[in-house]
Amino acid sequence: MPVRIALYQGPGGVPRSVRENLAALDRAARTAAAGGARLLLTPELWLTGYALGDTVSERAEHVEGPSARAIAGIAAEHGLAIGYGYPERAGDAVHNSVQLISPHGCRLVNYRKTHLFGDYEKKHFTPGGNLVVQADYAGLRIGVLVCYDVEFPEAVRAHALAGTELLLAPTALMRPYEIVPNTIIPARAWENQLYLAYANRSGPEGDFHFAGLSCLAAPDGTVRARAGLGEDLVLADVDPGLLAASRAENTYLGDRRPELYRPLA
């Protein structure tokens, strides 16, 4: 049976308080659940905002911190899983992380961004060291990457080889890099034979201007839902039947010759 997911394209502007963002998430979760969604995905660093400057460290939270508990309550109230981006405090390190919470309020996945983009991220975050993080939910093998990660073919291919069927990618993609949601994301879904959910931020925030254009790309290379340029919530179905049929027709993964690719490592 198809699994409906919702992509919440968050706004830019001055980063709102965590309390305001949690209230916005509650409203989005209510709307998503009413539309039949079983999973809601937010953008990268959604909890606090992206353009935090030197306040990143003080706004970071533990994986089981107060916001995680609040989001677990929202997930349980509305009966859907929630994947959200946040700055994670882990000892002296701060990671650009994504946590996926089940409808029962339990943590399914916590992933730390492995490929940091630009001077801002490299200054304030420590890269994660585990590329393939997965969980099983709603009959799907779900994996997580963050924004810049999916622009590396090796990262998405690693997920495909590990059996990921739905790859979540919370994002903070800036203009003028619209080629990523418009071209690269559908191509990644096609060449790796998986669904790719790309939830971006939108509008100006600090020195950044986010591109919006969140989308769900299917393994046949089509885009099943596309947001616009502003704050938005879009719903689309992940269909295991289409995935199986597409994988049977498109044999990229089975036709690989790994013995020829050793120089890539």
VOFI-558971 format. One record per residue (C-alpha): residue in one letter; x, y, z; residue number from 1. Coordinates in steps of 0.001 Angstrom, whole numbers, plus 500000, padded with zeros to 6 digits. Example, Ala and Ser with C-alpha at 12.3 -4.5 7.8 and 13.67 -1.06 7.14 Angstrom:
rec r = a | xx = 512300 | yy = 495500 | zz = 507800 | k = 1
rec r = s | xx = 513670 | yy = 498940 | zz = 507140 | k = 2
//
This chain:
rec r = m | xx = 500000 | yy = 500000 | zz = 500000 | k = 1
rec r = p | xx = 501258 | yy = 503512 | zz = 499252 | k = 2
rec r = v | xx = 502542 | yy = 505532 | zz = 502195 | k = 3
rec r = r | xx = 501667 | yy = 509225 | zz = 502154 | k = 4
rec r = i | xx = 504313 | yy = 511658 | zz = 503356 | k = 5
rec r = a | xx = 504245 | yy = 515418 | zz = 503915 | k = 6
rec r = l | xx = 507054 | yy = 517864 | zz = 503227 | k = 7
rec r = y | xx = 506964 | yy = 521027 | zz = 505311 | k = 8
rec r = q | xx = 508788 | yy = 523833 | zz = 503509 | k = 9
rec r = g | xx = 509622 | yy = 526191 | zz = 506334 | k = 10
rec r = p | xx = 509978 | yy = 529961 | zz = 506052 | k = 11
rec r = g | xx = 513092 | yy = 532086 | zz = 506122 | k = 12
rec r = g | xx = 513270 | yy = 535480 | zz = 507802 | k = 13
rec r = v | xx = 514606 | yy = 536074 | zz = 511294 | k = 14
rec r = p | xx = 514898 | yy = 532677 | zz = 513018 | k = 15
rec r = r | xx = 511843 | yy = 532183 | zz = 515199 | k = 16
rec r = s | xx = 511963 | yy = 530897 | zz = 518741 | k = 17
rec r = v | xx = 511843 | yy = 527155 | zz = 519348 | k = 18
rec r = r | xx = 508420 | yy = 527662 | zz = 520931 | k = 19
rec r = e | xx = 507101 | yy = 529321 | zz = 517756 | k = 20
rec r = n | xx = 508579 | yy = 526594 | zz = 515581 | k = 21
rec r = l | xx = 507034 | yy = 523876 | zz = 517723 | k = 22
rec r = a | xx = 503645 | yy = 525581 | zz = 517422 | k = 23
rec r = a | xx = 504086 | yy = 525741 | zz = 513630 | k = 24
rec r = l | xx = 505035 | yy = 522055 | zz = 513585 | k = 25
rec r = d | xx = 501918 | yy = 521157 | zz = 515548 | k = 26
rec r = r | xx = 499763 | yy = 522954 | zz = 512970 | k = 27
rec r = a | xx = 501612 | yy = 521307 | zz = 510074 | k = 28
rec r = a | xx = 501299 | yy = 517867 | zz = 511686 | k = 29
rec r = r | xx = 497562 | yy = 518376 | zz = 512174 | k = 30
rec r = t | xx = 497117 | yy = 519311 | zz = 508503 | k = 31
rec r = a | xx = 499367 | yy = 516482 | zz = 507305 | k = 32
rec r = a | xx = 497551 | yy = 513879 | zz = 509390 | k = 33
rec r = a | xx = 494184 | yy = 515131 | zz = 508147 | k = 34
rec r = g | xx = 495500 | yy = 514584 | zz = 504610 | k = 35
rec r = g | xx = 496423 | yy = 510986 | zz = 505386 | k = 36
rec r = a | xx = 500173 | yy = 511460 | zz = 505861 | k = 37
rec r = r | xx = 502056 | yy = 508938 | zz = 507978 | k = 38
rec r = l | xx = 505325 | yy = 510900 | zz = 507998 | k = 39
rec r = l | xx = 506099 | yy = 514623 | zz = 508133 | k = 40
rec r = l | xx = 509541 | yy = 515943 | zz = 507170 | k = 41
rec r = t | xx = 510885 | yy = 519408 | zz = 508036 | k = 42
rec r = p | xx = 513913 | yy = 521255 | zz = 506587 | k = 43
rec r = e | xx = 517498 | yy = 521243 | zz = 507818 | k = 44
rec r = l | xx = 518018 | yy = 522960 | zz = 511202 | k = 45
rec r = w | xx = 514281 | yy = 523586 | zz = 511282 | k = 46
rec r = l | xx = 514088 | yy = 523659 | zz = 515092 | k = 47
rec r = t | xx = 516167 | yy = 526812 | zz = 515533 | k = 48
rec r = g | xx = 516602 | yy = 528305 | zz = 512082 | k = 49
rec r = y | xx = 519724 | yy = 528062 | zz = 509952 | k = 50
rec r = a | xx = 521321 | yy = 531526 | zz = 510167 | k = 51
rec r = l | xx = 522295 | yy = 531413 | zz = 513848 | k = 52
rec r = g | xx = 525806 | yy = 532820 | zz = 513605 | k = 53
rec r = d | xx = 527830 | yy = 532309 | zz = 516770 | k = 54
rec r = t | xx = 524732 | yy = 531323 | zz = 518780 | k = 55
rec r = v | xx = 524687 | yy = 527819 | zz = 517243 | k = 56
rec r = s | xx = 526433 | yy = 526230 | zz = 520201 | k = 57
rec r = e | xx = 524205 | yy = 527750 | zz = 522876 | k = 58
rec r = r | xx = 521031 | yy = 526772 | zz = 520982 | k = 59
rec r = a | xx = 522070 | yy = 523173 | zz = 520381 | k = 60
rec r = e | xx = 520131 | yy = 520458 | zz = 522239 | k = 61
rec r = h | xx = 520840 | yy = 516905 | zz = 523329 | k = 62
rec r = v | xx = 519255 | yy = 514146 | zz = 521245 | k = 63
rec r = e | xx = 516823 | yy = 513541 | zz = 524129 | k = 64
rec r = g | xx = 516410 | yy = 517218 | zz = 525017 | k = 65
rec r = p | xx = 513226 | yy = 519173 | zz = 525725 | k = 66
rec r = s | xx = 512399 | yy = 519781 | zz = 522064 | k = 67
rec r = a | xx = 512755 | yy = 516083 | zz = 521265 | k = 68
rec r = r | xx = 510252 | yy = 515322 | zz = 524020 | k = 69
rec r = a | xx = 507873 | yy = 518014 | zz = 522756 | k = 70
rec r = i | xx = 508059 | yy = 516686 | zz = 519197 | k = 71
rec r = a | xx = 507460 | yy = 513145 | zz = 520443 | k = 72
rec r = g | xx = 504242 | yy = 514460 | zz = 521979 | k = 73
rec r = i | xx = 503202 | yy = 516119 | zz = 518708 | k = 74
rec r = a | xx = 503923 | yy = 512915 | zz = 516766 | k = 75
rec r = a | xx = 501879 | yy = 510847 | zz = 519216 | k = 76
rec r = e | xx = 498988 | yy = 513323 | zz = 519266 | k = 77
rec r = h | xx = 498626 | yy = 513349 | zz = 515489 | k = 78
rec r = g | xx = 499586 | yy = 509726 | zz = 514848 | k = 79
rec r = l | xx = 502426 | yy = 510224 | zz = 512381 | k = 80
rec r = a | xx = 506222 | yy = 510058 | zz = 512343 | k = 81
rec r = i | xx = 508151 | yy = 513347 | zz = 512309 | k = 82
rec r = g | xx = 511627 | yy = 513918 | zz = 510916 | k = 83
rec r = y | xx = 513143 | yy = 517239 | zz = 511935 | k = 84
rec r = g | xx = 516446 | yy = 519059 | zz = 511607 | k = 85
rec r = y | xx = 518154 | yy = 520507 | zz = 514666 | k = 86
rec r = p | xx = 521584 | yy = 521435 | zz = 516078 | k = 87
rec r = e | xx = 522634 | yy = 518520 | zz = 518285 | k = 88
rec r = r | xx = 524838 | yy = 518924 | zz = 521355 | k = 89
rec r = a | xx = 527016 | yy = 515848 | zz = 521938 | k = 90
rec r = g | xx = 529634 | yy = 516597 | zz = 524582 | k = 91
rec r = d | xx = 531828 | yy = 519390 | zz = 523258 | k = 92
rec r = a | xx = 530707 | yy = 518815 | zz = 519664 | k = 93
rec r = v | xx = 527731 | yy = 520310 | zz = 517829 | k = 94
rec r = h | xx = 526303 | yy = 518369 | zz = 514886 | k = 95
rec r = n | xx = 523895 | yy = 519352 | zz = 512139 | k = 96
rec r = s | xx = 521458 | yy = 516533 | zz = 512834 | k = 97
rec r = v | xx = 518109 | yy = 515035 | zz = 511900 | k = 98
rec r = q | xx = 515975 | yy = 512957 | zz = 514211 | k = 99
rec r = l | xx = 513052 | yy = 510765 | zz = 513137 | k = 100
rec r = i | xx = 510420 | yy = 510202 | zz = 515828 | k = 101
rec r = s | xx = 507761 | yy = 507468 | zz = 515550 | k = 102
rec r = p | xx = 504024 | yy = 508001 | zz = 516130 | k = 103
rec r = h | xx = 504582 | yy = 506336 | zz = 519494 | k = 104
rec r = g | xx = 507072 | yy = 509045 | zz = 520480 | k = 105
rec r = c | xx = 510149 | yy = 506809 | zz = 520149 | k = 106
rec r = r | xx = 513351 | yy = 507737 | zz = 518337 | k = 107
rec r = l | xx = 513771 | yy = 505752 | zz = 515111 | k = 108
rec r = v | xx = 516871 | yy = 507473 | zz = 513736 | k = 109
rec r = n | xx = 519332 | yy = 510210 | zz = 514615 | k = 110
rec r = y | xx = 521686 | yy = 511174 | zz = 511784 | k = 111
rec r = r | xx = 524556 | yy = 513672 | zz = 511823 | k = 112
rec r = k | xx = 525346 | yy = 515474 | zz = 508561 | k = 113
rec r = t | xx = 528535 | yy = 514050 | zz = 507076 | k = 114
rec r = h | xx = 529316 | yy = 516585 | zz = 504305 | k = 115
rec r = l | xx = 529400 | yy = 520142 | zz = 505649 | k = 116
rec r = f | xx = 528798 | yy = 522989 | zz = 503194 | k = 117
rec r = g | xx = 530764 | yy = 526239 | zz = 503179 | k = 118
rec r = d | xx = 532686 | yy = 528155 | zz = 505812 | k = 119
rec r = y | xx = 529640 | yy = 528709 | zz = 508033 | k = 120
rec r = e | xx = 528894 | yy = 525036 | zz = 508589 | k = 121
rec r = k | xx = 532542 | yy = 524023 | zz = 508821 | k = 122
rec r = k | xx = 533113 | yy = 526637 | zz = 511519 | k = 123
rec r = h | xx = 530148 | yy = 525725 | zz = 513712 | k = 124
rec r = f | xx = 529524 | yy = 521994 | zz = 513220 | k = 125
rec r = t | xx = 531391 | yy = 518730 | zz = 513554 | k = 126
rec r = p | xx = 530750 | yy = 516314 | zz = 510674 | k = 127
rec r = g | xx = 529152 | yy = 512980 | zz = 511450 | k = 128
rec r = g | xx = 531053 | yy = 509767 | zz = 510835 | k = 129
rec r = n | xx = 528232 | yy = 507368 | zz = 509945 | k = 130
rec r = l | xx = 526898 | yy = 507740 | zz = 506395 | k = 131
rec r = v | xx = 524162 | yy = 505088 | zz = 506256 | k = 132
rec r = v | xx = 521614 | yy = 505374 | zz = 509061 | k = 133
rec r = q | xx = 518306 | yy = 503557 | zz = 508538 | k = 134
rec r = a | xx = 515060 | yy = 502590 | zz = 510223 | k = 135
rec r = d | xx = 512044 | yy = 500508 | zz = 509264 | k = 136
rec r = y | xx = 508706 | yy = 502311 | zz = 509371 | k = 137
rec r = a | xx = 505340 | yy = 501847 | zz = 507632 | k = 138
rec r = g | xx = 506716 | yy = 498903 | zz = 505663 | k = 139
rec r = l | xx = 509589 | yy = 500955 | zz = 504225 | k = 140
rec r = r | xx = 513345 | yy = 500950 | zz = 504800 | k = 141
rec r = i | xx = 514006 | yy = 504649 | zz = 505457 | k = 142
rec r = g | xx = 517387 | yy = 506370 | zz = 505338 | k = 143
rec r = v | xx = 518474 | yy = 509932 | zz = 506132 | k = 144
rec r = l | xx = 520940 | yy = 512384 | zz = 504610 | k = 145
rec r = v | xx = 521071 | yy = 516178 | zz = 504958 | k = 146
rec r = c | xx = 521117 | yy = 518727 | zz = 502124 | k = 147
rec r = y | xx = 524678 | yy = 518812 | zz = 500705 | k = 148
rec r = d | xx = 525065 | yy = 515081 | zz = 501422 | k = 149
rec r = v | xx = 522730 | yy = 514150 | zz = 498548 | k = 150
rec r = e | xx = 524827 | yy = 516116 | zz = 496068 | k = 151
rec r = f | xx = 527511 | yy = 513432 | zz = 496421 | k = 152
rec r = p | xx = 526625 | yy = 510432 | zz = 494214 | k = 153
rec r = e | xx = 528522 | yy = 508115 | zz = 496546 | k = 154
rec r = a | xx = 526331 | yy = 509001 | zz = 499530 | k = 155
rec r = v | xx = 523033 | yy = 508184 | zz = 497839 | k = 156
rec r = r | xx = 524471 | yy = 505099 | zz = 496165 | k = 157
rec r = a | xx = 525613 | yy = 503821 | zz = 499563 | k = 158
rec r = h | xx = 522010 | yy = 504050 | zz = 500719 | k = 159
rec r = a | xx = 520726 | yy = 502294 | zz = 497616 | k = 160
rec r = l | xx = 523156 | yy = 499418 | zz = 498133 | k = 161
rec r = a | xx = 522084 | yy = 499181 | zz = 501784 | k = 162
rec r = g | xx = 518451 | yy = 498769 | zz = 500765 | k = 163
rec r = t | xx = 517059 | yy = 502238 | zz = 501464 | k = 164
rec r = e | xx = 513673 | yy = 502648 | zz = 499779 | k = 165
rec r = l | xx = 512768 | yy = 506144 | zz = 500981 | k = 166
rec r = l | xx = 515622 | yy = 508580 | zz = 501530 | k = 167
rec r = l | xx = 514798 | yy = 511654 | zz = 503635 | k = 168
rec r = a | xx = 516828 | yy = 514802 | zz = 502946 | k = 169
rec r = p | xx = 516042 | yy = 517822 | zz = 505142 | k = 170
rec r = t | xx = 517609 | yy = 520757 | zz = 503337 | k = 171
rec r = a | xx = 518702 | yy = 524392 | zz = 503524 | k = 172
rec r = l | xx = 519555 | yy = 524951 | zz = 499868 | k = 173
rec r = m | xx = 520311 | yy = 528529 | zz = 498892 | k = 174
rec r = r | xx = 519800 | yy = 530349 | zz = 495648 | k = 175
rec r = p | xx = 521122 | yy = 530209 | zz = 492909 | k = 176
rec r = y | xx = 521499 | yy = 526416 | zz = 493212 | k = 177
rec r = e | xx = 517997 | yy = 525502 | zz = 492009 | k = 178
rec r = i | xx = 519629 | yy = 522923 | zz = 489723 | k = 179
rec r = v | xx = 519707 | yy = 520630 | zz = 492760 | k = 180
rec r = p | xx = 515938 | yy = 520214 | zz = 493333 | k = 181
rec r = n | xx = 515109 | yy = 520649 | zz = 489661 | k = 182
rec r = t | xx = 517663 | yy = 518243 | zz = 488159 | k = 183
rec r = i | xx = 519920 | yy = 516466 | zz = 490640 | k = 184
rec r = i | xx = 517255 | yy = 515158 | zz = 493023 | k = 185
rec r = p | xx = 515151 | yy = 513438 | zz = 490315 | k = 186
rec r = a | xx = 518372 | yy = 512053 | zz = 488800 | k = 187
rec r = r | xx = 519519 | yy = 510671 | zz = 492177 | k = 188
rec r = a | xx = 516159 | yy = 508941 | zz = 492635 | k = 189
rec r = w | xx = 516360 | yy = 507462 | zz = 489124 | k = 190
rec r = e | xx = 519961 | yy = 506295 | zz = 489161 | k = 191
rec r = n | xx = 519617 | yy = 504749 | zz = 492629 | k = 192
rec r = q | xx = 516086 | yy = 503395 | zz = 492294 | k = 193
rec r = l | xx = 514601 | yy = 504881 | zz = 495457 | k = 194
rec r = y | xx = 512231 | yy = 507623 | zz = 496568 | k = 195
rec r = l | xx = 513934 | yy = 510845 | zz = 497647 | k = 196
rec r = a | xx = 512097 | yy = 513323 | zz = 499880 | k = 197
rec r = y | xx = 513742 | yy = 516763 | zz = 499785 | k = 198
rec r = a | xx = 512348 | yy = 519325 | zz = 502270 | k = 199
rec r = n | xx = 513919 | yy = 522768 | zz = 501869 | k = 200
rec r = r | xx = 513753 | yy = 526120 | zz = 503611 | k = 201
rec r = s | xx = 512393 | yy = 529135 | zz = 501730 | k = 202
rec r = g | xx = 513012 | yy = 532866 | zz = 501503 | k = 203
rec r = p | xx = 515670 | yy = 535126 | zz = 503034 | k = 204
rec r = e | xx = 517262 | yy = 534426 | zz = 506403 | k = 205
rec r = g | xx = 520296 | yy = 536377 | zz = 507557 | k = 206
rec r = d | xx = 522856 | yy = 536351 | zz = 504757 | k = 207
rec r = f | xx = 521167 | yy = 533413 | zz = 503039 | k = 208
rec r = h | xx = 518287 | yy = 533201 | zz = 500576 | k = 209
rec r = f | xx = 516742 | yy = 529744 | zz = 500431 | k = 210
rec r = a | xx = 515373 | yy = 528338 | zz = 497190 | k = 211
rec r = g | xx = 512286 | yy = 526404 | zz = 498292 | k = 212
rec r = l | xx = 511190 | yy = 523887 | zz = 495608 | k = 213
rec r = s | xx = 510875 | yy = 520974 | zz = 498048 | k = 214
rec r = c | xx = 509940 | yy = 517772 | zz = 496252 | k = 215
rec r = l | xx = 509358 | yy = 514051 | zz = 496356 | k = 216
rec r = a | xx = 511207 | yy = 512336 | zz = 493496 | k = 217
rec r = a | xx = 510257 | yy = 508794 | zz = 492500 | k = 218
rec r = p | xx = 512495 | yy = 505966 | zz = 491220 | k = 219
rec r = d | xx = 511094 | yy = 506427 | zz = 487702 | k = 220
rec r = g | xx = 512606 | yy = 509940 | zz = 487668 | k = 221
rec r = t | xx = 509313 | yy = 511781 | zz = 488015 | k = 222
rec r = v | xx = 508564 | yy = 514413 | zz = 490643 | k = 223
rec r = r | xx = 505408 | yy = 513426 | zz = 492523 | k = 224
rec r = a | xx = 505031 | yy = 516687 | zz = 494451 | k = 225
rec r = r | xx = 506691 | yy = 520083 | zz = 494219 | k = 226
rec r = a | xx = 506460 | yy = 523076 | zz = 496543 | k = 227
rec r = g | xx = 506728 | yy = 526646 | zz = 495378 | k = 228
rec r = l | xx = 509034 | yy = 529404 | zz = 496608 | k = 229
rec r = g | xx = 507328 | yy = 530271 | zz = 499906 | k = 230
rec r = e | xx = 506182 | yy = 528479 | zz = 503037 | k = 231
rec r = d | xx = 504305 | yy = 525369 | zz = 501961 | k = 232
rec r = l | xx = 503147 | yy = 521872 | zz = 502916 | k = 233
rec r = v | xx = 502930 | yy = 519288 | zz = 500148 | k = 234
rec r = l | xx = 501754 | yy = 515676 | zz = 500298 | k = 235
rec r = a | xx = 502614 | yy = 512758 | zz = 498023 | k = 236
rec r = d | xx = 502619 | yy = 508967 | zz = 498064 | k = 237
rec r = v | xx = 505539 | yy = 506565 | zz = 498257 | k = 238
rec r = d | xx = 504355 | yy = 503469 | zz = 496374 | k = 239
rec r = p | xx = 506256 | yy = 500211 | zz = 497093 | k = 240
rec r = g | xx = 504609 | yy = 498648 | zz = 494046 | k = 241
rec r = l | xx = 505990 | yy = 501303 | zz = 491722 | k = 242
rec r = l | xx = 509386 | yy = 500942 | zz = 493391 | k = 243
rec r = a | xx = 509456 | yy = 497179 | zz = 492788 | k = 244
rec r = a | xx = 508375 | yy = 497576 | zz = 489157 | k = 245
rec r = s | xx = 510924 | yy = 500319 | zz = 488546 | k = 246
rec r = r | xx = 513746 | yy = 498272 | zz = 490057 | k = 247
rec r = a | xx = 512793 | yy = 495306 | zz = 487878 | k = 248
rec r = e | xx = 512975 | yy = 497456 | zz = 484744 | k = 249
rec r = n | xx = 515974 | yy = 499605 | zz = 485661 | k = 250
rec r = t | xx = 518937 | yy = 497341 | zz = 486456 | k = 251
rec r = y | xx = 521599 | yy = 499914 | zz = 487342 | k = 252
rec r = l | xx = 522286 | yy = 498391 | zz = 490751 | k = 253
rec r = g | xx = 522497 | yy = 494818 | zz = 489504 | k = 254
rec r = d | xx = 524683 | yy = 495736 | zz = 486509 | k = 255
rec r = r | xx = 527355 | yy = 497478 | zz = 488558 | k = 256
rec r = r | xx = 530973 | yy = 496246 | zz = 488310 | k = 257
rec r = p | xx = 532444 | yy = 497197 | zz = 491700 | k = 258
rec r = e | xx = 535845 | yy = 495694 | zz = 490864 | k = 259
rec r = l | xx = 536343 | yy = 498555 | zz = 488401 | k = 260
rec r = y | xx = 535489 | yy = 501294 | zz = 490907 | k = 261
rec r = r | xx = 538231 | yy = 500749 | zz = 493496 | k = 262
rec r = p | xx = 540161 | yy = 503909 | zz = 492453 | k = 263
rec r = l | xx = 537120 | yy = 505962 | zz = 493560 | k = 264
rec r = a | xx = 537844 | yy = 505066 | zz = 497190 | k = 265
//
